[in-house]
Amino acid sequence: MSTPTTNAPVPTTDPASAATAKVAHRLQALCNEGKHHEAMQELYADNARHVEAMAFPGTPYGLVTEGKPALLKLSENFGKTVTVHSSHTGTPLVNGEHFVCEMSMDCTHNEGPMAGQRAQMTETCLYTVKNGKITEAKFFYPGCA
């Protein structure tokens, strides 16, 4: 007799995955409460960096931003120049020191080349966690080739 298979998640016993999962779920919780800036303050390493899929013309967001102070400054600027109507962070998928999740946002830009335009943005995010802190975030956008 064969044992039926299920798609139920298998609990991890790998210490790296367990530590990453703790950070991943905390990020998800904070972001789903609208506390994106606070998540960065709490969960990012001092030497963290963001790697975007593309540069955003007319904005201060380049391909790579390095260092927690620079990332916090970008986050503050985003909060001042964009009105967020709603956002959602999906369930993280963890593999060792990495996790991915989908983030979506409905927002209106208040400044720059998209001023006054409402947009629905979705991205897939790949995070690296070391020593209990996010050290890198890479962002992937649909249609960005």
Steps between C-alpha positions, in 0.01 A plus 500: 500500500640841408485805720299791356698814428393848600613850421517592867811701591774308673629670816865594476761387745784680323624778735569745213151450356342534844683830566409628154136401548483704820624813318280429196180467700581811704554695177169371365316597818645852518444569130141376517447750783631777271825525698749468214739761640490346847571157347812641338612662827451177696599228256773640276874463560711816502663394170173395330442575135215510251544388141225620268416340166522839329576864569199727542550815289436828679520341846777454757465120468800355320581142414689440825467678833747399770500551875214520746520882534458542122216248493321673788537834319342351187221353713433839661494665157258237370270563797498873424450476124259208464152449645445130571133400479565133579780247499543128555797273566449134418612195693879465493661191348824415681809316379803518731612861532262616224130567477269629231163668528269698278416856591228711345403862547227734380641851517493851357820685423507857629820616330724426205415376151202297627350776719125462539497152349358207691679171446468139605846353538596138562850371559666178603765557764800279574658563841825374651521467879825468696540514876129571543496809275412566137821569311364522146169542320460449126182608325344350189218667306267355235590618150848612602739334256 
